[in-house]
Structures are given as structure tokens and as C-alpha cells.
Amino acid sequence: MTLIGLDVGGTTMKAALVSDGTRGGEGVRAGGEPQVLASESRPTDRADPVGGVLDFAAQLAARAASLGSPARAVGIALPGIVDEAAGTAVHSANLGWRDVPIRRMARERLGIPVAIGHDVRTGGLAEAVLGAGRGAGDFVFMAIGTGIAAALILNGVPYPGTVGWSGEIGHVVVRPGGEPCACGNRGCLETYASAAAVSRRHGGGVAAEEVMARAARGEEKAGRVWSEALDCLADGLAAATLLLDPGLVVMGGGLARAGDALLDPLGLRLADRLVFRAPPRLVRTELDDQAAVKGATILAHRLLDVG
């Protein structure tokens, strides 16, 4: 069967068509890799993000039909506050949407079942089934990209909270009274430590990855910006560790591609803050920027209740 997985980011949308021919979808359910028929990415339409998502999904469905295998279901991973049960995009500070019934809209547009998930919880699901959290049971998945969010995975299942608001670690205040955040508060973690924030706070249009590289070469301004980002990340992770007691934190998002250049100094600073206990193990995602796309296809498959 053919499934569509779509990951809507604050900057880029990524998608894949997958065909799972392993005994009625057993591969998606049990951790086998389905065959990718096509993958695509495009910039997120900031002027009309909802229309852009629906158009992208419709084009993928048309692509599946042209390959002779019409899509049977679609999973869409969304940023911000997501009510997965209702299929509603409740709020995204980065995209400026509120209370969008996107599951209903996509189902009417495509004519097939639609699953909606929070992008980071969906990425955490994929890491639990296919990636760095495989076999771990309980862990935290933390994504650092345009924004910052986390997912609590319990026995391999993302925990959404009572109304779908869990994991908004990016809006934990780590610098009270600090810089304004798009959420309306001040001093939030993602205002200092997201990839977008690291680039903005350095200035000059320098990407976050280059800020890290300049800091490693000894540039004073880059070093100051990157050091504060690491301090803020360590503060946020320390709070999460003391509250949740995870044994493993899987780091995803664009900044996680830095690997040890991120994990080593962050691990040291986290340990400094956890003076009476050992820190959790920090590892890099195995699925990289495809985690939410793969998770979305898992959600799509589970809609069909195969097997």
C-alpha cells in the first residue's frame, strides 16, 4: 500500500510517498523500513501556510496515482500546539495559525483518511520505532530547529498531555525578563537557543551552523552567542531531567547535525547543573531531518488498522 508522510516545518515542508509491501504493513508497525517511492521538500508558504500544506498533500496524492498506486492514507506532522484527537492545529507562533481544522480540510481535499500529529511527538515516535530510541522504552526526544520542542516517549508511545500541549520546552523561561518571544512571553529557551535565534543573535545573516564554526575558531561574538545558547539548553534540559528522570535524550533538528560539537559541551554543562545525580545520556537522532516524515507515515498506517 502507498502512504503519504508530510512534515510541516517553520521554514521547510518535507514529504515522502512510501510503499509498504511487507505483509500488509508489518514493516511500518514493527520497525522495518518501507520503500520510499518519492521524496520532496519545498519552502513553507508563510503567507498561506494552510493552503500550502493542502496543495502539497494534493500533489503528492496525484503523484501516487500517476505511479499506479493511489495513496490510502496521509499523516501530517504540524508544529506548535496540536490537538491530535480533534485533528486541529491549535496554535503555531512561527506560522501564525490558530484553531485550524486541518484534518477535516485535508480529508475533504484528498478523499482519504488523514492523521494529524505534533511534529516533534511524531519524530519521537519514529525514533522509538525506527531510530535512536528503538528498544529504549522511555526517553525524551528534543528537536532544535526554527523553534525548540520536546516529546516524552513512554514505552514507545508519545505522551501528548491532557489537551495536547506537552513538550513545549522551547517556551520554558530560562532568562526571566529577557528577550521577547513570538509566543508573547520573554526569556524563552527558543529565543536564545533555536537555530533561528543563534543566527539572529549573531547577526549579519550568518547561519547557526556557521556561528558554531566561528565560535570553534575563536570568534568572540560567535563564542558569546553559542555559549549562551548552550547554557540555556542545559538549563532547559536540567529542568526536564529533574522533572521526568529520563535515561536517554535523543537530540534532533538542524543543530543536532553538529554531533559531538553540540552534545559534548551540552553534556558537560548539563552535568554541572545536576549536582546530586547523573545526567541522562545524550545521543544524536538516527533519522535526522526525516524523523517527522517517517513518523507521519507510521501515523497514516495506523489509521488503516491493518493486521
N, C-alpha and C positions, 0 to 999 in steps of 0.2 A: 504494500500500500504506500501511497505517497502522502507525506505530511509537509506542512509549511511551518517553519520556525522563524519568528521575526522579533528582533531586539531593537527597541526604540531608545536611543541614547540622546543626551542633551545636544550632541554635536553630529552624530552619525547614526544611521539606521543600518543594521546588518540582518541578512536573511539567508535561509537555506531551504532548498527542497530536498527532502530525504526520502529514500525508498527503503523500507524495512521488509525484506523478503524472508526473514528468519522466523519461520513457524509462527506466522500471524503476529509479528511484532515482538517476539521474545527478546530480540536484541536490545530494543529501546528499554524494555522493562527490566531486564536482568543485567544490563551493563555492556552488551555487545555494541559495536559501532555500526550504525546503519549506513547504507551507501548514500553519499551526497551526490545528488543529480545535478545541482546547480547551486551556486552561492553568489551573493551580490551585496554591495553596500552602496549607500548614497548619503549625501548630507541630509540631516533632518531639516524639514521645512519649518523654520522658526516663525514664519508669517502665518502658516496654516498647518500646524503640526498634525491635527486630527485628519484633515484631508490628505496630507502627505502619507500618513500611515495607511489609510484605506486604499489610496491609489497604489501604493507599493504592494500591499497584500493582493489586490486585484490583479496586478501584473504578474505576480508570482503564480497565482491560480491559473492565469491564462498560459503561462509558460508550462506548467504541469500538464495542462490539457493538450498543448501542442506536442508534448513528448509522448502522448498516448496513454498517460496515467493520471487522470484527474485527481486533484488533491481531495482527501477525505476529511481532513480537519486542519485547523490552524491554531498555533499557540502564539500569543503576542505578549512579550515582556515589556513592561512600561516603567518609567522612572517616577519617583515621587511617592505620594500616598496612593495606594491601590487597594480597593475593596475587591478582592479576587472572587468572593462568593457572589457579589452583585454584578461583577464584570464592569466596574466603574473606575475610571481614572479620577480619583477624588481631588488631588491637587499636585501640581508639579511647579515648583518655584522657577525651575530653569526653562520650562516650556510655556508657563503662563496659562495652564488649563485648570479648570475646576469642574468637578461633577459631570464628567463626560461619559455617557453610557456606551463605551466603545465596543463592548461585546455585542450588544444589540445592533449597533450600527454596522459592525463588520459582518455579523451573521446575515443581516439584510442585504448587504452589498455582495457577499460571496456565496450565500446559499448553502454553507456547510457549517458544521459545529465549530465553535470558537472558544478557546480557553484563554483567560487573561491571568497574568502573573506579575508580581513585582519583579523588576529586572534583577535585583540582587538576590532575592529569595530564589528566583528561577535559576540564576547562576549557581547558587549554593546547592540547589537540587541536582544540577548536572555534575558538580564536583563530587557530590555524595554518590551518584550512580556511576559516573564515568571517570572521575578525576582524582584530585589530591585528597579528597575526603572519603574515598572508597574504602569501606571497612572500618572507618573511624567511629561510626555511630553518632556521637555528639561532637560538634565543632562549630566555630564561628567562621563565616565567610565574609571578608571585608573587601569592598571594591573602592578603589581610589581612582576616579576619573574626573569628568567635568564637575561632579559632586562627590560626596562620600556617603556610603551607606553600608550596612552590615546585615547579615542574615544569621539567625540562630537555627542551627540544624540539630534536631533531636531525633535520635535513632533513624537518621537518614531522611527525615521529613522536615521541611522548613516550617518554623513556627511563626504564624502571621500576627499573633496578638489577638486581642478581643475584637478589634474592628479594623485590623489590617495595618496598624501603624507601627509595628515593631521594626527595629533595626535602623531607626533614623539617627544613627550615631553622629552623622555629619552635622546635626543640629544640637548636639550637646555643647553647652557653652564652656569653652576651655579658657577663654580670656574675657572675664566679666567686664562689660562696658567697652569692649574692643570694637573692631571694625564692623560696620553694618553688613548683615547677611541678606540675601534675597528673600529669606523666609520672614523677615521683619524683625528678627532679634539682632543682637550684637554679640560678637566674640565667638561665633560658632566654629566648630572644628573645620568644616569645609571652607570657611572664609580664609583660613590660614594654610591648610594642608592639601586641598584638592589640587589636581594638575592645573586647573584653570587659575586657582588662587596663587600658586607658586609662580606661574607665568606673569600674572597681573602684578604681584607684589614686587617682582624684579623689574618689570617694565621693559620697554623697548621691543615688544613683540617677541621676546625670547621664550621658546617653549620650555615646559617644565623639565624635560629630559636634558636640555642644554643648560638649564640653571644648575642641575645636579652635576653635570660635567664640569662646568665652570667652577663650582664650589670645590670639586675634587682637585682642580688645578690651582686653587688658592685665591680665586677672585673674592674680594672682601664682601661685596654686595651679595653675590650669589651665595656665599657661605652663610651670611647672616639670614637670608631668606630661607635657605634649605634647613639650617639648624633650627629655626623656629618652627618650621613645618614638622620636623622630626619630633621636637618637644611636644607639639600639640597632638600629634598622632600617638605618642607614648602616653600622654595624659588621658586621651580618649580610650585607648586600649587598656590602660590600668583600671579605669572605672569599669569597663566591660568585664575585665578579668575578675575583679573583686566581687562583682555582682553575679556573674554567671559561672565562674570557675571552669572555663573551657580548657581542655588539654591540648587543643590544636586550634590555630588561627590560620586559615588559608587566605592569602592576600591576592586579590585580583585587581583588574582595572589597569589603565595605562601606566601608572607609576610602578606597578608590580613588575613590569618588564625590566626594570633596573636590577632585579635579582638581589644579589648579596649587597650591592651598593645601597639598597633600601633596607633589607632585612637585618644585616649585621648591626648598623648603628641604631636602628629602631629597637632591636632586641636588647641591646645594652641599656638604652635609656628606659625601656620598659622594666627591665630587671632592677634598675636603680629606684624605681617608684614602688616596687613590690618588695619592700624590705623584709617582710616576715614570711614570704612564701616564694616558691619558684615560679617563674613566668611560664606561660604556655609556649609550646613550640610554634614558631612562625615558619610557614612554608609558602612558596610561590604557587599560584594556580597551575594546574597541568593543562587546562583547557584554554587559557589565555583569553583573548577577546571573543572567543566562540562559546564561552560558558553559557551566557544567557540564551543564545540561539539554540544550542543543544538542549538546554533546559526547556525552552519553549516547545521543541518537538516532543519532548517527553510529556509535557502537559497535553499537547494535542493528541498523542497516542492514548493517554489515559482517559481522554474523553470517550474514546470508542469502546473502552471496556472489552478489549479483545482477550480471548483466552479464558 
